């Protein structure tokens, strides 16, 4: 178990970057639309968000609300129509090594074993440094001893651990997670959530997580961003000021979960002037 930290002292829960350190991620007025059947369909409009170093931020919204599209735009995998995105103070203009990404499906290379999959993103490192980095991250996700195993020989949870190790090995400034535990059974999902917090604490990582699971968002995040409307806008950003490790059965946890759900179920237009991070 992670050791409890005083309220506000948990690493990653700070709302402000350390002196001289820029925000890990900033979005200003980000719009995105697609051309579908000759028509222009807006997906994102005026998205504004700042994520501080070592913070965990969760994004929730209904199906088709543009959550995954937003992650792909941040990672530079898709273009945006308007707005600014910077990672660590540097503008995003294409695929970003400073942004690691983990998908709902592990997307491991089936012809590579665990060690080879983790090494894929650090191929440019000198051999000894690469070996150390790969071994460190395989150990970090609890898979030491499975270096020679292939994806077909691993459980779903183990495969996602490998995907996490592969994404973290290049030490990205921001790790983007798109429903990383959505395909897992409930018990494995809870275990992986706990493991993610352990890894976050060890790596001092900055995490931006997309999830449909409100409980997962409240359990993991320091803030929950609620997307709503078509095109999606930031409806509200809710602070989660609970000590870690969090107790899912506490009244405070339940109240925050209800608060997030209420925002998701409210079908009125997103409020103007919602407090932005």
Secondary structure, DSSP 8 states (H G I E B T S, - for coil): ------TTTSTT--SS--TT---SEEEEEEEEEEEETTEEEEEEEEEEEEE-TT-EEEEE--TTSSHHHHHHHHTTSS--SEEEEEETTEE--S--TTEEEE-SS----TTSBHHHHHHGGGTTS-HHHHHHHHHHHHHHTT-TT-TT-BGGGS-HHHHHHHHHHHHHHTT-SEEEEESTTTTS-HHHHHHHHHHHHHHHHHHT--EEEE-S-HHHHHHH-SEEEEEETTTBEEEEEEE----SS--TTSHHHHHHHHHHHHHHH--S---TT----
